[in-house]
């Protein structure tokens, strides 16, 4: 069942890749701006963009330009990654595209300074498995940014889920999504 759900999600995003930026680009940028108001996103070092889609977040980080970062843009959709690759050609940021299941990230432990997952959790069959991976590959003092559709979860449940994964976050609202930013809780660090 899990594989079928993942294939459906992949097929959906493959189908909308050409129109994604025009449909959702502005909405995504609003979330990036809100997250940057709550914490410093341009941390330098390595950045994980889990569920990167067309590479809008890498593009946003590049536009900030304060500190050079190395972005690892991860997605299951080939067509989304093709769009991200085209953006990467015009970017001065170092961008690595990785096609994989975000619940099985192909990275060693604790290598990312910033780990982001915009508009991803609601598409996952097992969000807890992903969150364990997300935390595993992030440095002890990494900054985390995660969003979730409001129609799928309450703010309280969202914070509770992130807390169980060892994250202490602040949550705000941007249109139809919650935006959470934070770090590992002291007990988990």
C-alpha positions as CSV (number, residue, x, y, z in Angstrom):
1,X,0.0,0.0,0.0
2,X,2.8,2.4,0.9
3,X,4.5,2.0,-2.4
4,X,1.2,2.6,-4.3
5,X,0.7,5.8,-2.4
6,X,4.2,7.0,-3.1
7,X,3.8,6.2,-6.8
8,X,0.5,8.2,-6.9
9,X,2.2,11.2,-5.2
10,X,5.1,10.9,-7.6
11,X,2.8,10.7,-10.6
12,X,0.9,13.8,-9.4
13,X,4.0,15.9,-9.1
14,X,5.4,14.7,-12.3
15,X,2.2,15.8,-14.0
16,X,2.1,19.3,-12.5
17,X,5.9,20.0,-12.7
18,X,5.6,22.4,-15.7
19,X,2.9,24.5,-14.0
20,X,4.0,24.2,-10.4
21,X,5.8,27.5,-10.1
22,X,2.9,29.5,-11.7
23,X,0.4,27.7,-9.5
24,X,2.2,27.7,-6.2
25,X,5.4,29.8,-6.5
26,X,4.1,32.9,-4.8
27,X,2.6,30.9,-2.0
28,X,5.9,29.0,-1.4
29,X,7.9,32.2,-1.4
30,X,5.6,33.7,1.3
31,X,6.4,30.6,3.5
32,X,10.2,31.1,2.9
33,X,9.9,34.8,3.9
34,X,7.9,34.0,7.0
35,X,10.4,31.3,8.0
36,X,13.3,33.8,7.4
37,X,11.6,36.3,9.7
38,X,11.5,33.7,12.5
39,X,15.1,32.4,12.1
40,X,18.2,32.9,10.1
41,X,17.9,30.7,7.0
42,X,21.2,31.8,5.3
43,X,23.3,29.8,7.7
44,X,25.9,28.8,5.2
45,X,27.1,25.3,5.1
46,X,24.9,22.4,3.9
47,X,21.2,22.7,3.4
48,X,18.7,19.9,3.0
49,X,15.6,20.8,1.0
50,X,13.5,17.7,1.4
51,X,10.7,17.5,-1.1
52,X,12.4,20.3,-3.1
53,X,10.0,20.3,-6.0
54,X,11.1,22.7,-8.7
55,X,13.9,24.2,-6.6
56,X,12.2,27.3,-5.4
57,X,13.7,27.2,-2.0
58,X,17.3,26.9,-3.4
59,X,16.5,29.8,-5.6
60,X,15.2,31.8,-2.6
61,X,18.4,31.1,-0.6
62,X,20.5,32.2,-3.6
63,X,18.6,35.4,-3.9
64,X,19.5,36.2,-0.2
65,X,23.1,35.7,-1.1
66,X,24.6,36.6,2.3
67,X,26.4,33.3,2.9
68,X,27.4,30.6,0.4
69,X,25.5,27.4,1.0
70,X,25.6,23.9,-0.6
71,X,22.0,22.8,-1.2
72,X,21.0,19.1,-1.4
73,X,17.6,19.2,-3.1
74,X,15.8,15.9,-2.7
75,X,12.6,14.8,-4.4
76,X,10.9,11.6,-5.7
77,X,9.5,13.3,-8.8
78,X,11.8,13.2,-11.8
79,X,10.0,16.1,-13.5
80,X,10.3,18.3,-10.5
81,X,14.0,17.6,-10.3
82,X,14.3,18.5,-14.0
83,X,12.8,21.9,-13.3
84,X,15.1,22.3,-10.3
85,X,18.1,21.4,-12.5
86,X,17.3,24.1,-15.0
87,X,17.2,26.7,-12.2
88,X,20.4,25.4,-10.8
89,X,22.2,26.2,-14.1
90,X,21.6,29.9,-13.6
91,X,22.4,29.8,-9.8
92,X,25.7,30.6,-8.2
93,X,24.8,28.4,-5.3
94,X,26.1,24.8,-5.3
95,X,23.0,22.6,-5.8
96,X,23.0,18.8,-5.7
97,X,19.8,17.1,-7.0
98,X,19.0,13.8,-5.4
99,X,16.1,11.6,-6.5
100,X,15.1,9.5,-3.5
101,X,12.4,8.6,-1.0
102,X,12.7,11.2,1.8
103,X,12.0,8.5,4.4
104,X,15.3,6.9,3.4
105,X,17.7,9.8,3.0
106,X,21.0,8.7,1.5
107,X,23.2,10.9,3.8
108,X,25.4,10.2,6.7
109,X,24.4,11.4,10.2
110,X,24.5,15.1,11.2
111,X,25.7,16.8,8.1
112,X,23.1,19.6,7.5
113,X,23.2,23.1,9.1
114,X,19.6,23.8,7.8
115,X,17.0,21.2,7.1
116,X,13.8,22.3,5.4
117,X,10.6,20.5,4.3
118,X,8.1,22.8,2.7
119,X,4.7,21.4,1.8
120,X,5.9,17.8,2.3
121,X,4.5,16.2,5.4
122,X,0.9,15.9,4.2
123,X,2.1,13.9,1.2
124,X,3.9,11.2,3.2
125,X,2.5,7.8,4.2
126,X,4.7,7.8,7.3
127,X,5.7,11.3,8.4
128,X,7.2,10.0,11.7
129,X,9.7,7.8,9.7
130,X,10.6,10.9,7.6
131,X,11.0,13.1,10.7
132,X,13.4,10.5,12.3
133,X,15.5,10.7,9.1
134,X,15.2,14.5,9.0
135,X,16.6,14.8,12.5
136,X,19.2,12.1,11.9
137,X,20.9,13.9,9.0
138,X,20.8,17.3,10.7
139,X,23.6,18.7,12.9
140,X,23.1,19.1,16.6
141,X,22.5,22.8,16.3
142,X,20.8,22.7,12.9
143,X,17.9,25.0,12.1
144,X,14.7,23.2,11.1
145,X,11.9,24.6,9.0
146,X,8.8,22.4,8.3
147,X,5.3,23.3,7.0
148,X,2.0,21.4,7.1
149,X,-1.4,22.1,5.5
150,X,-3.9,23.4,8.1
151,X,-6.7,21.3,6.7
152,X,-4.7,18.1,7.5
153,X,-3.6,18.9,11.1
154,X,-4.2,21.3,14.0
155,X,-1.4,23.5,15.2
156,X,-1.3,21.6,18.5
157,X,-1.0,18.2,16.8
158,X,1.7,19.6,14.5
159,X,3.8,20.9,17.4
160,X,3.2,17.6,19.3
161,X,4.4,15.5,16.3
162,X,7.5,17.6,15.9
163,X,8.1,17.4,19.6
164,X,8.0,13.6,19.5
165,X,10.7,13.8,16.8
166,X,12.9,15.8,19.2
167,X,12.2,19.3,17.8
168,X,11.4,22.4,19.8
169,X,9.6,24.8,17.4
170,X,7.8,28.1,17.0
171,X,4.7,27.9,14.7
172,X,3.1,30.7,12.8
173,X,0.5,30.7,10.0
174,X,0.8,31.6,6.3
175,X,-2.4,31.3,4.4
176,X,-3.4,27.6,4.4
177,X,-0.2,26.3,6.1
178,X,1.5,26.2,9.4
179,X,5.2,27.1,9.3
180,X,7.4,25.7,12.1
181,X,11.0,26.8,12.8
182,X,13.2,25.6,15.5
183,X,16.0,23.3,16.7
184,X,16.4,20.1,18.5
185,X,15.0,20.1,22.0
186,X,17.6,20.2,24.8
187,X,16.7,16.7,25.8
188,X,17.5,15.4,22.3
189,X,20.7,17.5,21.6
